[in-house]
Amino acid sequence: MATKTTQAPATAQLLVSISDLSMLNDIKKAISMLKGVTSVKVVSKREKSQACLSSSEREQAQAQLKVQKPAKQKTRIYDPETGEYMNDRAVRDIEQALDDAKHGRLTTYNSVDEFFKEMGL
């Protein structure tokens, strides 16, 4: 009776999914330090999913991604003392300052001393 032996492959790939992308570089460095690791490559989910597609299918998928890309939400900082979002207040203040400049409601001072004198300080 003959026995069949199988050898381990000369090279293999290990797929690691990472949920915390801030750890990506540290994990990549740690894996590359292991004995026998020849290379470490980072592939995003988009690249992985498009690797199995033909070029025309890939172009269609990219076109759909561009259409379906959600709008970036602006960061809003809440100020509990005033009950307002600081970003909204800052935008409102900037718009008011631009409107004042447009309608000439500005005062120009030649020096800080002149400004303090005018303010009564």
N, CA, C and O atoms as a DFTB+ gen file, in Angstrom:
484 C
 N C O
     1  1       0.833      -1.159       0.000
     2  2       0.000       0.000       0.000
     3  2       0.897       1.247       0.000
     4  3       1.758       1.398       0.866
     5  1       0.687       2.129      -0.971
     6  2       1.505       3.327      -1.111
     7  2       0.890       4.458      -0.304
     8  3      -0.332       4.603      -0.254
     9  1       1.728       5.248       0.318
    10  2       1.234       6.413       1.057
    11  2       1.595       7.678       0.303
    12  3       2.653       7.785      -0.316
    13  1       0.699       8.608       0.374
    14  2       0.887       9.875      -0.327
    15  2       1.209      10.952       0.705
    16  3       0.492      11.090       1.696
    17  1       2.252      11.697       0.491
    18  2       2.594      12.779       1.413
    19  2       2.362      14.115       0.721
    20  3       2.594      14.267      -0.478
    21  1       1.908      15.055       1.494
    22  2       1.703      16.398       0.954
    23  2       2.672      17.346       1.631
    24  3       2.912      17.264       2.836
    25  1       3.216      18.235       0.847
    26  2       4.147      19.211       1.392
    27  2       3.412      20.527       1.595
    28  3       2.457      20.845       0.886
    29  1       3.868      21.262       2.552
    30  2       3.316      22.598       2.775
    31  2       3.710      23.483       1.597
    32  3       4.789      23.307       1.030
    33  1       2.866      24.418       1.224
    34  2       3.203      25.301       0.103
    35  2       4.456      26.120       0.406
    36  3       4.757      26.428       1.559
    37  1       5.170      26.459      -0.652
    38  2       6.403      27.234      -0.496
    39  2       6.093      28.621       0.061
    40  3       6.851      29.151       0.873
    41  1       4.979      29.208      -0.375
    42  2       4.552      30.494       0.162
    43  2       3.060      30.430       0.424
    44  3       2.342      29.647      -0.198
    45  1       2.611      31.236       1.321
    46  2       1.184      31.305       1.647
    47  2       0.855      32.748       2.004
    48  3       1.744      33.553       2.282
    49  1      -0.423      33.058       1.993
    50  2      -0.875      34.397       2.352
    51  2      -1.746      34.313       3.589
    52  3      -2.498      33.355       3.767
    53  1      -1.644      35.306       4.432
    54  2      -2.429      35.416       5.646
    55  2      -3.262      36.675       5.531
    56  3      -2.713      37.756       5.318
    57  1      -4.573      36.563       5.666
    58  2      -5.469      37.712       5.560
    59  2      -5.862      38.146       6.960
    60  3      -6.414      37.357       7.726
    61  1      -5.578      39.401       7.298
    62  2      -5.899      39.949       8.614
    63  2      -6.813      41.143       8.419
    64  3      -6.465      42.079       7.700
    65  1      -7.985      41.122       9.056
    66  2      -8.916      42.261       8.980
    67  2      -8.744      43.105      10.232
    68  3      -8.667      42.579      11.343
    69  1      -8.686      44.414      10.045
    70  2      -8.454      45.332      11.162
    71  2      -9.613      46.326      11.214
    72  3      -9.927      46.981      10.220
    73  1     -10.243      46.430      12.384
    74  2     -11.354      47.373      12.517
    75  2     -10.880      48.755      12.967
    76  3     -11.514      49.758      12.642
    77  1      -9.775      48.819      13.709
    78  2      -9.234      50.086      14.184
    79  2      -8.064      50.484      13.289
    80  3      -6.948      50.000      13.478
    81  1      -8.310      51.359      12.318
    82  2      -7.279      51.715      11.342
    83  2      -6.106      52.470      11.955
    84  3      -5.042      52.554      11.342
    85  1      -6.281      53.020      13.153
    86  2      -5.158      53.705      13.786
    87  2      -4.063      52.718      14.186
    88  3      -2.920      53.123      14.401
    89  1      -4.392      51.438      14.288
    90  2      -3.431      50.404      14.660
    91  2      -2.744      49.793      13.444
    92  3      -1.851      48.961      13.604
    93  1      -3.135      50.182      12.238
    94  2      -2.655      49.553      11.015
    95  2      -1.132      49.509      10.911
    96  3      -0.561      48.447      10.664
    97  1      -0.471      50.648      11.096
    98  2       0.989      50.689      10.954
    99  2       1.685      49.831      11.995
   100  3       2.662      49.150      11.683
   101  1       1.190      49.855      13.245
   102  2       1.803      49.047      14.297
   103  2       1.665      47.558      14.000
   104  3       2.615      46.794      14.170
   105  1       0.481      47.152      13.558
   106  2       0.250      45.741      13.239
   107  2       1.108      45.324      12.051
   108  3       1.678      44.233      12.038
   109  1       1.196      46.201      11.056
   110  2       2.007      45.906       9.876
   111  2       3.477      45.711      10.273
   112  3       4.128      44.780       9.797
   113  1       3.999      46.586      11.141
   114  2       5.387      46.470      11.598
   115  2       5.591      45.177      12.386
   116  3       6.594      44.485      12.208
   117  1       4.630      44.858      13.260
   118  2       4.761      43.655      14.089
   119  2       4.779      42.396      13.228
   120  3       5.590      41.500      13.460
   121  1       3.898      42.323      12.246
   122  2       3.850      41.148      11.374
   123  2       5.130      41.041      10.551
   124  3       5.657      39.945      10.364
   125  1       5.630      42.171      10.060
   126  2       6.841      42.126       9.229
   127  2       8.073      41.702      10.026
   128  3       9.057      41.262       9.432
   129  1       8.045      41.824      11.363
   130  2       9.172      41.418      12.197
   131  2       9.200      39.905      12.447
   132  3      10.213      39.379      12.908
   133  1       8.106      39.205      12.151
   134  2       8.054      37.763      12.390
   135  2       8.986      37.026      11.435
   136  3       9.150      37.417      10.280
   137  1       9.586      35.963      11.933
   138  2      10.499      35.159      11.134
   139  2       9.723      34.492      10.000
   140  3       8.662      33.911      10.229
   141  1      10.246      34.573       8.788
   142  2       9.625      33.938       7.635
   143  2       8.692      34.835       6.844
   144  3       8.247      34.445       5.764
   145  1       8.378      36.025       7.345
   146  2       7.500      36.943       6.611
   147  2       8.334      37.659       5.558
   148  3       9.330      38.308       5.876
   149  1       7.917      37.534       4.303
   150  2       8.689      38.151       3.223
   151  2       8.156      39.520       2.829
   152  3       8.924      40.383       2.403
   153  1       6.854      39.729       2.963
   154  2       6.301      41.047       2.650
   155  2       4.968      41.224       3.354
   156  3       4.276      40.255       3.665
   157  1       4.625      42.477       3.599
   158  2       3.335      42.836       4.187
   159  2       2.740      43.902       3.294
   160  3       3.357      44.942       3.066
   161  1       1.543      43.650       2.788
   162  2       0.887      44.581       1.870
   163  2      -0.475      44.944       2.425
   164  3      -1.208      44.075       2.896
   165  1      -0.821      46.227       2.373
   166  2      -2.112      46.695       2.838
   167  2      -3.027      46.847       1.631
   168  3      -2.678      47.511       0.655
   169  1      -4.198      46.227       1.705
   170  2      -5.177      46.302       0.630
   171  2      -6.494      46.755       1.243
   172  3      -6.988      46.138       2.187
   173  1      -7.067      47.836       0.707
   174  2      -8.344      48.305       1.221
   175  2      -9.457      47.382       0.749
   176  3      -9.265      46.586      -0.171
   177  1     -10.617      47.490       1.380
   178  2     -11.753      46.647       0.987
   179  2     -12.134      46.909      -0.459
   180  3     -12.506      45.980      -1.176
   181  1     -12.047      48.158      -0.898
   182  2     -12.415      48.500      -2.267
   183  2     -11.488      47.799      -3.254
   184  3     -11.946      47.228      -4.244
   185  1     -10.162      47.844      -2.978
   186  2      -9.196      47.182      -3.869
   187  2      -9.430      45.681      -3.895
   188  3      -9.337      45.052      -4.949
   189  1      -9.735      45.102      -2.728
   190  2      -9.958      43.664      -2.641
   191  2     -11.178      43.263      -3.453
   192  3     -11.136      42.274      -4.185
   193  1     -12.270      44.021      -3.333
   194  2     -13.489      43.669      -4.052
   195  2     -13.335      43.880      -5.552
   196  3     -13.954      43.169      -6.344
   197  1     -12.509      44.857      -5.955
   198  2     -12.341      45.133      -7.372
   199  2     -11.308      44.221      -8.023
   200  3     -11.224      44.173      -9.250
   201  1     -10.521      43.496      -7.232
   202  2      -9.492      42.625      -7.787
   203  2     -10.103      41.477      -8.588
   204  3      -9.463      40.962      -9.505
   205  1     -11.326      41.067      -8.261
   206  2     -11.984      39.943      -8.932
   207  2     -12.805      40.383     -10.138
   208  3     -13.371      39.538     -10.831
   209  1     -12.884      41.674     -10.404
   210  2     -13.721      42.181     -11.492
   211  2     -12.922      42.357     -12.776
   212  3     -11.708      42.563     -12.747
   213  1     -13.624      42.272     -13.908
   214  2     -12.988      42.605     -15.174
   215  2     -12.839      44.121     -15.247
   216  3     -13.413      44.837     -14.427
   217  1     -12.084      44.612     -16.209
   218  2     -11.837      46.054     -16.271
   219  2     -13.124      46.845     -16.513
   220  3     -13.292      47.921     -15.938
   221  1     -14.036      46.341     -17.348
   222  2     -15.293      47.066     -17.581
   223  2     -16.172      47.040     -16.335
   224  3     -16.819      48.034     -16.007
   225  1     -16.195      45.896     -15.638
   226  2     -16.968      45.821     -14.391
   227  2     -16.376      46.736     -13.328
   228  3     -17.110      47.347     -12.551
   229  1     -15.040      46.833     -13.290
   230  2     -14.365      47.699     -12.329
   231  2     -14.723      49.163     -12.595
   232  3     -14.977      49.917     -11.656
   233  1     -14.745      49.570     -13.873
   234  2     -15.095      50.951     -14.217
   235  2     -16.524      51.263     -13.803
   236  3     -16.797      52.347     -13.288
   237  1     -17.445      50.317     -14.025
   238  2     -18.832      50.517     -13.618
   239  2     -18.947      50.630     -12.105
   240  3     -19.695      51.465     -11.598
   241  1     -18.209      49.794     -11.382
   242  2     -18.244      49.838      -9.921
   243  2     -17.696      51.162      -9.407
   244  3     -18.238      51.729      -8.458
   245  1     -16.615      51.666     -10.028
   246  2     -16.046      52.937      -9.609
   247  2     -17.011      54.080      -9.886
   248  3     -17.118      55.008      -9.084
   249  1     -17.716      54.023     -11.015
   250  2     -18.701      55.062     -11.335
   251  2     -19.824      55.059     -10.307
   252  3     -20.285      56.121      -9.890
   253  1     -20.269      53.871      -9.893
   254  2     -21.320      53.780      -8.887
   255  2     -20.835      54.288      -7.537
   256  3     -21.595      54.922      -6.805
   257  1     -19.575      54.015      -7.200
   258  2     -19.037      54.494      -5.938
   259  2     -19.015      56.014      -5.894
   260  3     -19.304      56.616      -4.860
   261  1     -18.673      56.630      -7.014
   262  2     -18.631      58.080      -7.052
   263  2     -20.019      58.666      -6.842
   264  3     -20.162      59.702      -6.192
   265  1     -21.033      58.020      -7.380
   266  2     -22.401      58.514      -7.241
   267  2     -22.904      58.296      -5.818
   268  3     -23.604      59.148      -5.272
   269  1     -22.555      57.172      -5.221
   270  2     -23.086      56.806      -3.925
   271  2     -22.279      57.353      -2.751
   272  3     -22.638      57.109      -1.599
   273  1     -21.215      58.076      -3.013
   274  2     -20.370      58.583      -1.936
   275  2     -21.164      59.585      -1.095
   276  3     -21.666      60.573      -1.632
   277  1     -21.285      59.345       0.220
   278  2     -22.067      60.254       1.058
   279  2     -21.347      61.582       1.253
   280  3     -20.119      61.658       1.209
   281  1     -22.137      62.617       1.467
   282  2     -21.572      63.940       1.701
   283  2     -20.894      63.952       3.065
   284  3     -21.399      63.368       4.023
   285  1     -19.760      64.614       3.145
   286  2     -19.011      64.683       4.398
   287  2     -19.747      65.603       5.364
   288  3     -20.095      66.733       5.022
   289  1     -19.978      65.103       6.573
   290  2     -20.642      65.919       7.579
   291  2     -19.623      66.808       8.262
   292  3     -18.501      66.388       8.546
   293  1     -20.028      68.044       8.523
   294  2     -19.118      68.937       9.209
   295  2     -19.129      68.622      10.701
   296  3     -20.149      68.203      11.249
   297  1     -18.005      68.825      11.342
   298  2     -17.888      68.609      12.771
   299  2     -18.537      69.776      13.484
   300  3     -18.278      70.937      13.167
   301  1     -19.378      69.461      14.447
   302  2     -20.068      70.509      15.195
   303  2     -19.687      70.384      16.659
   304  3     -19.733      69.293      17.226
   305  1     -19.312      71.500      17.271
   306  2     -18.904      71.523      18.675
   307  2     -19.999      72.238      19.460
   308  3     -20.319      73.394      19.182
   309  1     -20.571      71.543      20.444
   310  2     -21.671      72.086      21.230
   311  2     -21.145      72.832      22.445
   312  3     -20.282      72.325      23.162
   313  1     -21.662      74.037      22.679
   314  2     -21.304      74.839      23.844
   315  2     -22.473      74.800      24.822
   316  3     -23.491      75.447      24.575
   317  1     -22.360      74.060      25.925
   318  2     -23.496      73.932      26.846
   319  2     -23.855      75.234      27.554
   320  3     -24.993      75.390      27.998
   321  1     -22.918      76.171      27.670
   322  2     -23.217      77.434      28.341
   323  2     -24.197      78.291      27.548
   324  3     -25.087      78.916      28.123
   325  1     -24.032      78.319      26.236
   326  2     -24.920      79.136      25.395
   327  2     -26.027      78.319      24.752
   328  3     -27.017      78.874      24.278
   329  1     -25.863      76.997      24.734
   330  2     -26.863      76.143      24.084
   331  2     -26.754      76.169      22.566
   332  3     -27.678      75.741      21.873
   333  1     -25.649      76.662      22.045
   334  2     -25.451      76.750      20.605
   335  2     -24.287      75.864      20.181
   336  3     -23.449      75.462      20.987
   337  1     -24.273      75.580      18.895
   338  2     -23.126      74.891      18.328
   339  2     -22.108      75.952      17.949
   340  3     -22.440      76.910      17.251
   341  1     -20.870      75.792      18.403
   342  2     -19.848      76.819      18.209
   343  2     -19.571      77.064      16.728
   344  3     -19.309      78.200      16.333
   345  1     -19.625      76.030      15.911
   346  2     -19.355      76.205      14.487
   347  2     -20.413      77.108      13.848
   348  3     -20.089      77.970      13.031
   349  1     -21.684      76.905      14.228
   350  2     -22.758      77.735      13.681
   351  2     -22.564      79.189      14.092
   352  3     -22.744      80.097      13.280
   353  1     -22.193      79.410      15.359
   354  2     -21.983      80.768      15.855
   355  2     -20.790      81.412      15.146
   356  3     -20.843      82.588      14.787
   357  1     -19.716      80.645      14.946
   358  2     -18.530      81.186      14.278
   359  2     -18.843      81.580      12.839
   360  3     -18.417      82.637      12.375
   361  1     -19.583      80.734      12.137
   362  2     -19.961      81.044      10.753
   363  2     -20.835      82.295      10.727
   364  3     -20.657      83.162       9.871
   365  1     -21.778      82.390      11.667
   366  2     -22.651      83.565      11.732
   367  2     -21.827      84.826      12.003
   368  3     -22.071      85.867      11.394
   369  1     -20.843      84.738      12.922
   370  2     -19.996      85.895      13.244
   371  2     -19.138      86.306      12.049
   372  3     -18.960      87.498      11.796
   373  1     -18.614      85.345      11.324
   374  2     -17.802      85.650      10.141
   375  2     -18.661      86.312       9.071
   376  3     -18.239      87.283       8.441
   377  1     -19.876      85.781       8.866
   378  2     -20.777      86.387       7.883
   379  2     -21.121      87.822       8.276
   380  3     -21.203      88.697       7.415
   381  1     -21.320      88.066       9.566
   382  2     -21.610      89.426      10.047
   383  2     -20.425      90.353       9.806
   384  3     -20.606      91.496       9.387
   385  1     -19.206      89.863      10.071
   386  2     -18.006      90.676       9.861
   387  2     -17.824      91.005       8.382
   388  3     -17.458      92.129       8.038
   389  1     -18.077      90.033       7.504
   390  2     -17.976      90.292       6.066
   391  2     -19.022      91.300       5.610
   392  3     -18.745      92.148       4.762
   393  1     -20.216      91.208       6.169
   394  2     -21.272      92.157       5.827
   395  2     -20.902      93.566       6.314
   396  3     -21.132      94.554       5.616
   397  1     -20.325      93.640       7.525
   398  2     -19.886      94.941       8.044
   399  2     -18.820      95.549       7.143
   400  3     -18.863      96.745       6.857
   401  1     -17.875      94.752       6.697
   402  2     -16.814      95.243       5.818
   403  2     -17.394      95.697       4.481
   404  3     -16.972      96.709       3.922
   405  1     -18.366      94.936       3.976
   406  2     -18.979      95.269       2.681
   407  2     -19.710      96.610       2.739
   408  3     -19.711      97.358       1.762
   409  1     -20.332      96.916       3.882
   410  2     -21.111      98.143       4.013
   411  2     -20.353      99.264       4.723
   412  3     -20.950     100.272       5.102
   413  1     -19.034      99.094       4.905
   414  2     -18.208     100.162       5.456
   415  2     -18.401     100.421       6.936
   416  3     -18.128     101.528       7.398
   417  1     -18.858      99.451       7.685
   418  2     -19.065      99.629       9.123
   419  2     -17.827      99.168       9.900
   420  3     -17.928      98.363      10.825
   421  1     -16.671      99.686       9.514
   422  2     -15.409      99.337      10.161
   423  2     -14.722     100.594      10.657
   424  3     -14.877     101.670      10.080
   425  1     -13.965     100.449      11.730
   426  2     -13.165     101.551      12.240
   427  2     -11.711     101.134      12.162
   428  3     -11.355     100.031      12.576
   429  1     -10.874     102.004      11.637
   430  2      -9.450     101.707      11.490
   431  2      -8.675     102.539      12.498
   432  3      -8.936     103.731      12.660
   433  1      -7.730     101.915      13.171
   434  2      -6.866     102.590      14.127
   435  2      -5.438     102.510      13.637
   436  3      -5.038     101.520      13.025
   437  1      -4.665     103.556      13.908
   438  2      -3.272     103.597      13.485
   439  2      -2.352     102.874      14.452
   440  3      -1.244     102.479      14.086
   441  1      -2.805     102.700      15.681
   442  2      -1.976     102.020      16.672
   443  2      -2.872     101.419      17.754
   444  3      -4.058     101.735      17.846
   445  1      -2.288     100.559      18.558
   446  2      -3.016      99.958      19.674
   447  2      -3.332     101.036      20.702
   448  3      -4.400     101.019      21.315
   449  1      -2.412     101.970      20.891
   450  2      -2.652     103.061      21.849
   451  2      -3.885     103.871      21.438
   452  3      -4.704     104.235      22.283
   453  1      -4.011     104.146      20.163
   454  2      -5.171     104.894      19.666
   455  2      -6.466     104.102      19.923
   456  3      -7.490     104.674      20.295
   457  1      -6.401     102.772      19.717
   458  2      -7.553     101.927      19.972
   459  2      -7.954     101.959      21.452
   460  3      -9.130     102.111      21.781
   461  1      -6.952     101.812      22.348
   462  2      -7.239     101.843      23.789
   463  2      -7.801     103.197      24.208
   464  3      -8.709     103.268      25.036
   465  1      -7.260     104.271      23.637
   466  2      -7.734     105.616      23.964
   467  2      -9.211     105.770      23.536
   468  3     -10.022     106.313      24.286
   469  1      -9.541     105.299      22.356
   470  2     -10.913     105.367      21.844
   471  2     -11.877     104.534      22.695
   472  3     -13.037     104.907      22.867
   473  1     -11.393     103.408      23.226
   474  2     -12.214     102.525      24.045
   475  2     -12.296     103.012      25.483
   476  3     -13.085     102.486      26.268
   477  1     -11.492     104.010      25.842
   478  2     -11.495     104.526      27.201
   479  2     -10.716     103.663      28.174
   480  3     -11.015     103.634      29.368
   481  1      -9.756     102.987      27.682
   482  2      -8.947     102.096      28.546
   483  2      -7.604     102.697      28.857
   484  3      -6.803     102.086      29.565
